[in-house]
């Protein structure tokens, strides 16, 4: 009996060791630095959701000099987080990104202006200086200006584009009349810098009818043709969405998990908890599957108006439900 128990214990340990060794590795490249914008993935790791799916996931933070699509194309990641305008523009240029899941339902992008400038409506942008992020983040803005018929090369009837760093200094120093902000991040940096909300005018892309999809999950088209890789993505998406819904239900705890993973120590508890509360509004209503109407709205916005649209033709093969159809079973 004793030998049988020892044998069973050894067998169990062997299986456990085999399971650990057999975990499939996945490298995820984030769009930006470690913050609550990516809480779902950190939660999935922390709560063991990836482990439950037999995955060993490495989460690589982004930064101002990191373009997720380039990392993916260069073999530095298996899957990335990117905004759809950037992904579609990249696809048209020859890198076959495919949206395999869409955790974010709504856009958090805004232009935030000082009220003292007198700007009250988009038409007032003419002749002004506007801060714009680049590195793929400029596409929603350029599409919006194209839709409004406002040139982006300066002049009285156009706007002067200030290549904005990933901070709010141009507004604080009055180098720009308006700057790019996110509902969950830079807007609050302006508030924390001492400018009251009453002294600001905000233009949410959602309210202007030009919202495009943000923070989708993308992989390469050729990789998805491999059954083993596709199976890893099914498990990755299932665990990630479990992480996102946990984060929505436990925003403060999710923020603390993010902080635990911030190797730089740059984030604060106050800001991350506030950010997670705002992020939860953007992921609410999504089960991970891309809404085709949201996709079509994004594409139409990017194709609309002007002589220099973000994309020049209707994309083909830019998204799939094959992964989420299985992940959500």
N, C-alpha and C positions, 0 to 999 in steps of 0.2 A: 504494500500500500504506500509506504514511504517512497519507494522508488518510483511508483506511478505518479505521485504528487510532484516529485522532483522533475520527472520527465515532462509532466504537463506544464509546470512552471517554466522549464527551459524552452518548451515549445512556444509558450505565450511570449516569452522574452524575445525569442527568435523572430516571431511574427511582428512584434512591436518594432524591433530593430529593422526588419525588412521594410515595414511601412514607412519608417523614418527615412530610410535610404531611398525608397521608391517615390518620395514626394516629388512631384513635377515642379521644376523651377520656372518662375515667371518674373520677368523684370518689367516694372511699370515706371514709365517716365512721366512725372507730373509737369504741368504747364508752368508752375511757379513754385515758390519756396514753401516749406512746410507751414501750413496754416489750415484753419477750419474749412477753407474752400475744398479741401481734400479729406475731410474728416472720415467719410465713409470707408476709405481704403485703410486708414490707420486703425479705425475701429474694427474692421474685418480682421486685421492682423492681430490686434490686441485681444479681441474676444474669441480668437481661435476659429473664426469662420473659414479662413483660407485653409487652415490645418485640417478642418473637417472635410474639406473637398480634396484633400491629398495634394495641396499646393504649398510650395515654399516661395513666397512672394518677396521680392526685393523692391522697395519703393524708393525711387531716386528723385529727390527734390529738383525743381527747376531753378531758374534764375534769369536775370536780365540778358545773359549771353547764351542762353540755351533755347534752341528751337526744337521742340519735341519731334516734329516730323523729320528733321535732319538726323536726330539721334536714332529714330526708328529705321530710317533708310540706311543708316550706317551700321546697323546691327547692334546698336547699344541698348536696345530695349525690344521687348516682344509686343508691347502695347503701350499706348500713350493717351494722355488727356489733352484735348485740344478744342478750340472753338471751331464751329462748323465753317464760318467764312474762311478762316485760315486753311482748314483742311480741304475745302473745295478748291480754293485757289491753288493750293499745293498739288492737288490731284490733277488739275488742268495743266500744270507745269510738268507733269510726268511722274510724280510720286503717287502710286495708286493706294491712297488711304481709303479705308472703308469704315464707316460708322457701324459698330457692332452693338452699341447700347447707348442710351441717352438718359443718364440719371438726372440731369438738370432740365426741368420743364420750362422755366421762365428765365428771362435775361435780367442780370443785375447791373447792366451798363447804363451810365448816365453822363451827361455833361453838366457840370456844376459851375455856376457863374456868380460873380459878385453882384448883388442887387444894385450897387451904386453905379454899375455900368449902364443901367437903363435897359438892359436886355430883358424882354418879357415874352418873346415868341421867337421861333426859329428864324423868321425873316430878318430879325434884328442881328443875326450873326454877320451879315454883310459888312465888310470893312473892319471886322474884328480879328483879334488874334486868339486862336483856340489851341489849347494843348492837346496833343494826340499821342497815344502810345503807338509804337511801331513793333517790329519783330512779329508780324502777323496779327497784331491787335488793331491795326489801323483800318482793316477792311470794313467793319460795320460803320465806322465814321465816314469813310470815303463813299460808301454806298448811300448813306443818308444824305450827304451833301449833293451827290449826283441826283438823288430823288428830288431834292429841293431846287435843283438847277443852280446851285451856288458853286462857282469854281473854287478850287483849293490852291490857286497859285497867286493869291493876294489881290490887291486892287480894291476899289470902292465897292464893286459888286461881288467880290469874292471874299474868301477868308484867308488869312495868313496862318499857316499851320506851324505851330511850334512843336518840334519833336520833343515830347515830354518824357522826362525820366520817370522812373517808377516811384514818384513822390508827389507831393502837392505844393512844392516850392513855387512854381510859376504863378499860382494863384495868391499865395501868401505874400510874395514879393511883387505882385501886380505886373508880372511880365506877360500874363495872358488874361483875357477877359473871362475865359471859361477854361476848364480843364476836364480831362477824362477822369471819371471816378466810378467805383463800383458801390452799389448799395451797401455792401458788407465790409468795405475796407476803406478806400481813400476818402469817401465822404465823411466818415467818422474821424479820420485824421485831420480834416479841415476843422471839424467841430472841436476836437481836442486841442487844436492850435489856438483856439480862442475866438473863432468867428461864429457867432450864433446862427442857428438855422434861419432865423428871421432875416438875416443879412445875405442870404443865399437864394438863388433861383436855380432849380434843378429841372432838367429835361430827361426823363427816363425814355430809353429807346422803346420800351414796351408801350408807353403812352403815346408815342409818336407814330406807332404803326410800322416801325422799322426794326423791331427786335429780331435778332437772329440767335440761333441756338448756340449755347456755350457749354463747355465742359462735358463733351461727349467722350466716349471710349472708342479708340481707333486702332486698327491693326492693318497690316499690309494684305492686299488682295491675294497675292501668291501664297502667303503663309496660311491663309484661311482655306486654301484648297487641300491642305494636308489634314487628314482626319484627326490625327493625334493632336495637332495644334488646335484645331477647332474645338476638340473636346476639352482641352485645357481652358480655352476661352469661355466655354459654357460654364465650367466650374468657377472660373474667375469672376464672371459677371454675376452668377448666382450668389456667391459669397460677398461680393462688393455691394450688391443691392441690399443684402441682409444687413451689411454694415451701415449703409445709408439710412435704412429705415430705423435701425437702432439709434443712430445719431439724431434723427428727427425726434424720436421719442425721449431721448436722454441728452438734450443739447449741452447742458453744463458738463456732464460726465464726458461727452465726446470731445468737448473743448480741452478738457484736462488730458485726455489721451493724446491729442495733438501736441499739447505742450510737452508731454513726456517724450515725444519724438522729435522735438525741435533741438537739434544738436547745436544750433547757433546761440540759443538763449535769447534771441532777439524779440520773441513774442511775449506779450503780457497776458495774464489771466483775464483781466477786464476786457481787453480787445478781442481775445479769442472767443470768450463766451458771448460777447455781443455779435461777433462775426457769425458764430454758429447759429445764433438765433435768426439772423438774416438769411443765411444759407439754407436753413430749413424751409424758408418760404419759397425758395427757388427749386428745391427738389420735391416739394410737396406735389402730389398728383402724378408723379412718375413712378411706374413700376420697373423702369429700365428699358422698356421697349420704345423705340423711336416712333413718335406720332407722325404719320405721313403728312398731315395737314401742317404741322410745325415745320417739317422739312420743306414742303412746297413753299411755305411763306418765306423761309430763309432763302431759298433759291431765287424766288421771284424778286425779293428785295435786292439780292446781289446782282441780278440781271437788269434791274430797272434803271432806265434813264441815263442820259449823259453819253459822252463819247469815250469814256474810260471806265466801263463797268468792271466790277471785281472779277466776275467770270463772264466769258463771252458766249457760252453755249450751255444747254441743258446737260447736267452731268448724267453719266450712265454708270451704274454699278457702284455708286458712292455710298450705299448703305445696304444693310441686310438685316432681316429678322431671323435668320437661321440660328443665330446664337441665342437670342432672347427667347425664341419659341421653345427651345429645349431647356434653357435656364429657368424659365418661369413655369415649367410643368409641375 
